[in-house]
Amino acid sequence: MRRRFIIVLNSVNAQQQRALQSYLSSSGMIWWHWIAGLWLVVHPNGGGDVTVIRDTLNVLIPGVHKMVFEVSEGGNWAGLGPAAQSRNMFDWLRQYWS
């Protein structure tokens, strides 16, 4: 069963963002990152834990304020942003988050 997480970071530079992406990829997680400081993360195989993710981020990105939330299945979402066929910020959400 997949698990869904929200990661919120107050400020990261390009190097820290690459470190986060590398960690997520190597852990088998996929992500959505259209809004600065906000990452929606899905672990398709049910792995992950908010404390482990937080502690790992603290090592990878020290000195940055961070929060990690787990989101249970279900729930609604709504958003406004690019929705054209060539650039659609909602495709990933419909496919992996909903």
CORQUI-V927611 format. One record per pair of residues at least 12 apart in sequence whose C-alpha atoms are under 8 Angstrom apart, sorted by the first residue. I is the first residue (numbers start at 1). J is the second residue. Records with the same first field share a line. If there is no record, write none. Layout:
I=J, J
//
This chain:
1=44, 45, 46
2=42, 43, 44, 45, 46, 47
3=42, 43, 44, 45, 46, 47, 48, 70, 71, 72
4=40, 41, 42, 43, 70, 71, 72, 73, 97
5=40, 41, 42, 50, 68, 69, 70, 71
6=38, 39, 40, 41, 67, 68, 69, 70, 71
7=37, 38, 39, 40, 41, 66, 67, 68, 69
8=37, 38, 39, 66, 67, 68
9=37, 38, 64, 65, 66, 67
10=37, 64, 65, 66
11=37, 64, 65
12=37, 61, 64
16=60, 61
19=60, 61
20=57, 60, 61
28=43, 44
29=41, 42, 43, 44
30=42, 43, 44
32=92, 93
34=89
42=96, 97
49=70
50=68, 69, 70
51=68
53=68
54=66, 67, 68
74=98
76=98
//
